[in-house]
Amino acid sequence: MNKALSQVPEPYRSRVAHLLERLKRKKLTGLLVTQPENRRYLSGFRPGDPQLNESSGFLILGKGLALIGTDPRFEEEAARQAKGYTPFIYRKGLEKSWPEIQRSLPVSKRRPPDRPRAIPLLSIEKVWKNPGRRSKGP
């Protein structure tokens, strides 16, 4: 059992475990989840996105990692609804908070994937800032 998932209640724990197993088979180490429906399915965190250009939160899932990020408006809801997830409260939006989010991750999770698949609504080049190295794309 993934240690990070041990405190996540069912049915979310089984869903995330299944997802992580599928990622492992595809040789992927983690996933950034931004779609409201997927956040809800994997964590129980129910707020929708208030506007097209903003998000009520995200999940970062990987081996030994179950993190929920949200802004202060949804902090209490995240704690109540996404039990077992490690909270990260950002105040400047996901893109501008990414360096701080990376610092909060375990050291082994900080390096971006060599071949990112997709991150909806965010530019992979902006999110995974890695000076001197360009993304190879999907």
C-alpha positions in Angstrom: 0.0 0.0 0.0 1.2 3.5 -0.9 2.0 5.1 2.4 0.5 8.5 1.3 -2.8 6.8 0.6 -3.1 5.0 3.9 -5.2 7.9 5.4 -7.3 8.4 2.3 -10.8 6.9 2.8 -12.5 4.5 0.4 -13.6 4.7 -2.3 -10.9 7.3 -3.2 -8.0 5.1 -2.0 -8.9 2.3 -4.3 -9.4 4.7 -7.2 -6.1 6.4 -6.7 -4.3 3.0 -6.2 -5.7 1.8 -9.5 -4.7 4.9 -11.3 -1.1 4.8 -9.9 -0.9 1.1 -11.0 -1.8 2.2 -14.5 0.7 5.0 -14.4 3.4 2.6 -13.3 2.6 0.3 -16.2 3.1 3.2 -18.6 6.4 4.1 -16.8 4.9 7.4 -15.5 5.8 8.5 -12.0 2.9 10.9 -11.2 0.0 12.9 -12.3 -1.2 16.5 -11.9 -5.0 16.5 -11.8 -6.8 19.8 -12.6 -10.2 18.9 -13.9 -13.0 19.4 -11.3 -14.7 16.0 -12.1 -11.4 14.1 -11.8 -10.5 15.9 -8.5 -13.9 14.9 -7.1 -13.6 11.3 -8.3 -10.1 10.8 -6.9 -10.4 12.8 -3.6 -14.0 13.8 -2.8 -13.1 17.5 -3.2 -16.3 18.9 -4.7 -16.0 22.6 -5.6 -16.2 23.4 -9.3 -14.0 25.9 -10.9 -15.5 29.4 -10.3 -14.5 30.8 -13.7 -12.9 29.5 -16.9 -9.6 31.2 -16.1 -9.3 29.9 -12.5 -9.3 26.7 -10.6 -10.5 25.7 -7.1 -7.7 23.2 -6.8 -5.5 20.4 -8.1 -4.2 17.0 -7.0 -0.6 15.7 -7.4 -0.5 12.0 -7.2 2.5 9.6 -7.2 4.2 6.9 -5.3 4.3 8.1 -1.7 2.5 11.3 -2.6 -1.2 12.5 -2.4 -1.3 16.3 -2.3 -4.2 18.6 -2.7 -3.6 22.2 -3.6 -6.2 25.0 -3.4 -6.4 28.6 -2.5 -7.6 30.1 0.8 -11.3 30.3 -0.4 -11.5 26.5 -0.4 -9.0 25.6 2.4 -11.7 24.4 4.9 -13.6 22.4 2.2 -10.3 20.7 1.1 -9.5 19.7 4.7 -13.1 18.4 5.2 -13.7 16.7 1.8 -10.2 15.4 0.8 -9.3 13.6 3.9 -5.9 12.0 4.0 -4.4 14.3 1.3 -1.6 16.6 2.2 -2.8 20.2 1.8 -1.0 22.9 0.0 -2.7 26.4 0.1 -1.5 28.7 -2.6 -2.1 32.4 -2.7 -0.8 33.4 -6.1 -2.4 30.9 -8.5 -1.0 27.5 -9.5 1.4 28.8 -12.1 3.0 31.4 -10.0 3.0 29.1 -6.9 4.7 26.2 -8.7 8.3 26.9 -7.3 6.8 26.8 -3.8 4.8 23.6 -4.6 8.0 22.0 -5.9 9.8 22.8 -2.7 7.0 21.2 -0.7 7.4 17.9 -2.6 9.7 15.1 -1.5 13.1 15.5 -3.1 12.5 12.6 -5.5 9.3 14.1 -6.9 10.8 17.5 -7.8 12.2 16.7 -11.1 9.8 17.1 -14.0 9.2 14.2 -16.4 11.4 14.0 -19.5 8.4 13.6 -21.7 5.3 15.3 -20.2 2.1 13.9 -21.7 -0.5 16.7 -21.0 -1.4 19.4 -18.5 -4.7 21.0 -19.5 -4.9 24.8 -19.4 -1.3 25.3 -18.3 1.7 25.6 -20.4 4.1 22.8 -19.6 7.0 25.1 -20.3 5.8 27.6 -17.7 4.9 25.0 -15.1 8.1 22.9 -15.4 10.7 25.7 -15.5 13.9 23.9 -16.2 16.5 26.5 -17.4 18.7 25.3 -20.3 16.5 22.4 -21.3 13.5 22.4 -23.6 10.7 19.9 -23.3 10.7 17.2 -26.0 6.9 17.3 -25.9 4.5 14.3 -25.9 
